Amino acid sequence: METNKAVQKNKISVGIILTNNELNTNPIFPTEIKEEILNSPYYLLIFISREDVVKISCFPTQKKNIKKILIKLKEFSPDLVKGISNVLNELNLSKEILHTTGLCYEMEKCFYETYLIGDIIDSGDLTVEKLKDKFMSVSNVISVHIEDIPSLS
């Protein structure tokens, strides 16, 4: 059975969506940040936790439907990154990306993840299975997990 730390090491980040009102009424966000950030109906917050530090990134977005694609890899390589980019371009998802990153915890525990607007996936034009199959066809991809990002409210 996996420990909580082992489960955490199988992902890079955790995301949540806030509405404009939830961001603006939350006292944790400093006023000067609220004034500088693009006014948007929704905000994707991404939390990246490493040992003693948590990094929080905030992405204004017009859409509430956000998906995270987490891809487990055998290893990172330029060809692998190019293969993933080709899949995103081929499926017209590149313009929908809000954030992307990759990380290796150990030589055989490498991950690539991307947060993107999920409308094309939910419209029926692109199924989750087709998306997974396309990524699985890239050399050195072990598994693909797609999840909906929850809203705070």
C-alpha positions as CSV (number, residue, x, y, z in Angstrom):
1,M,0.0,0.0,0.0
2,E,1.3,3.4,-1.0
3,T,2.0,5.9,1.7
4,N,0.7,9.5,1.5
5,K,4.2,10.7,0.5
6,A,4.4,8.1,-2.2
7,V,1.1,9.2,-3.6
8,Q,2.3,12.8,-3.5
9,K,5.4,11.8,-5.5
10,N,3.1,10.5,-8.3
11,K,2.0,14.0,-9.1
12,I,3.7,17.4,-9.6
13,S,0.9,19.7,-8.5
14,V,-2.7,20.2,-7.3
15,G,-5.0,22.6,-8.9
16,I,-8.2,24.4,-7.8
17,I,-10.4,27.0,-9.5
18,L,-11.6,30.2,-7.8
19,T,-14.2,32.6,-9.1
20,N,-13.5,36.3,-9.3
21,N,-15.5,36.9,-6.1
22,E,-13.7,34.1,-4.2
23,L,-10.3,35.6,-5.1
24,N,-11.3,39.2,-4.4
25,T,-12.9,38.5,-1.0
26,N,-10.1,36.1,0.2
27,P,-7.8,38.0,2.7
28,I,-4.8,35.8,1.8
29,F,-4.4,37.6,-1.5
30,P,-2.7,41.0,-0.9
31,T,-4.6,44.0,-2.3
32,E,-1.7,45.0,-4.6
33,I,-1.7,41.6,-6.1
34,K,-5.5,41.8,-6.7
35,E,-5.0,45.1,-8.4
36,E,-2.3,43.8,-10.6
37,I,-3.8,40.5,-11.7
38,L,-5.9,40.4,-14.8
39,N,-9.6,40.8,-14.1
40,S,-11.1,37.5,-15.1
41,P,-14.2,35.4,-14.2
42,Y,-12.1,32.5,-13.0
43,Y,-8.6,31.8,-11.7
44,L,-6.7,28.5,-11.8
45,L,-4.5,28.1,-8.7
46,I,-1.7,25.6,-9.0
47,F,0.0,24.4,-5.8
48,I,3.4,22.8,-6.2
49,S,4.7,21.3,-2.9
50,R,8.3,20.4,-2.4
51,E,9.7,19.5,1.1
52,D,9.5,22.8,3.0
53,V,8.1,25.0,0.3
54,V,4.7,25.4,-1.5
55,K,4.7,27.5,-4.7
56,I,1.3,28.9,-5.7
57,S,0.8,30.1,-9.3
58,C,-2.4,31.9,-10.3
59,F,-3.7,31.9,-13.9
60,P,-6.6,34.1,-14.9
61,T,-9.0,32.3,-17.3
62,Q,-12.3,32.9,-19.0
63,K,-13.3,29.3,-18.6
64,K,-14.1,27.2,-15.5
65,N,-13.6,23.9,-17.3
66,I,-10.0,23.0,-16.7
67,K,-8.4,19.6,-17.1
68,K,-5.0,18.3,-15.9
69,I,-3.2,15.8,-18.0
70,L,-0.6,13.9,-16.0
71,I,1.8,11.7,-18.1
72,K,4.1,9.3,-16.4
73,L,7.4,8.8,-18.4
74,K,10.2,6.3,-18.5
75,E,12.6,9.3,-18.8
76,F,12.8,12.8,-20.2
77,S,14.4,13.4,-23.6
78,P,14.1,16.1,-26.3
79,D,12.3,13.5,-28.5
80,L,9.7,12.8,-25.8
81,V,9.0,16.5,-25.3
82,K,8.7,16.9,-29.0
83,G,6.3,13.9,-29.2
84,I,4.1,15.4,-26.5
85,S,4.1,18.8,-28.2
86,N,3.2,17.2,-31.5
87,V,0.2,15.5,-29.9
88,L,-1.0,18.7,-28.4
89,N,-0.6,20.5,-31.7
90,E,-2.2,17.7,-33.7
91,L,-5.3,17.8,-31.4
92,N,-5.5,21.6,-31.5
93,L,-4.9,21.8,-27.7
94,S,-1.7,24.0,-27.8
95,K,-3.7,27.2,-27.7
96,E,-5.7,25.9,-24.7
97,I,-2.7,25.4,-22.4
98,L,-2.5,27.4,-19.2
99,H,0.5,25.8,-17.6
100,T,2.9,22.9,-18.3
101,T,5.8,21.4,-16.4
102,G,7.9,18.3,-16.1
103,L,9.8,16.7,-13.2
104,C,11.8,13.6,-12.4
105,Y,11.9,12.5,-8.7
106,E,14.2,9.7,-9.4
107,M,15.6,8.4,-12.7
108,E,12.5,6.2,-13.3
109,K,9.8,8.5,-11.7
110,C,9.4,11.2,-14.3
111,F,6.2,13.1,-15.0
112,Y,5.0,15.7,-17.5
113,E,1.8,17.6,-16.7
114,T,-0.3,20.3,-18.4
115,Y,-3.4,22.2,-17.4
116,L,-5.6,23.2,-20.2
117,I,-9.1,24.5,-21.1
118,G,-11.2,21.3,-21.3
119,D,-14.0,22.5,-23.6
120,I,-12.8,20.5,-26.6
121,I,-12.6,17.3,-24.6
122,D,-16.1,17.7,-23.1
123,S,-17.6,18.8,-26.4
124,G,-17.4,15.3,-27.8
125,D,-15.0,16.3,-30.6
126,L,-12.1,14.7,-28.7
127,T,-12.7,11.8,-26.3
128,V,-10.6,11.2,-23.2
129,E,-9.8,7.7,-24.7
130,K,-8.6,9.2,-28.0
131,L,-6.5,11.7,-26.1
132,K,-4.9,9.0,-23.9
133,D,-4.3,6.8,-26.9
134,K,-2.5,9.6,-28.7
135,F,-0.2,10.3,-25.8
136,M,0.4,6.6,-25.2
137,S,1.7,6.3,-28.8
138,V,4.6,8.6,-27.9
139,S,7.8,6.7,-27.1
140,N,8.6,6.3,-23.4
141,V,5.1,7.3,-22.1
142,I,4.1,4.8,-19.4
143,S,0.6,6.1,-18.5
144,V,-1.8,9.0,-18.9
145,H,-4.2,10.3,-16.3
146,I,-6.7,13.1,-17.1
147,E,-8.7,14.8,-14.3
148,D,-11.1,17.6,-13.9
149,I,-9.9,20.5,-11.8
150,P,-12.4,21.2,-9.0
151,S,-13.8,24.6,-8.1
152,L,-13.5,26.0,-4.6
153,S,-17.3,26.5,-4.4
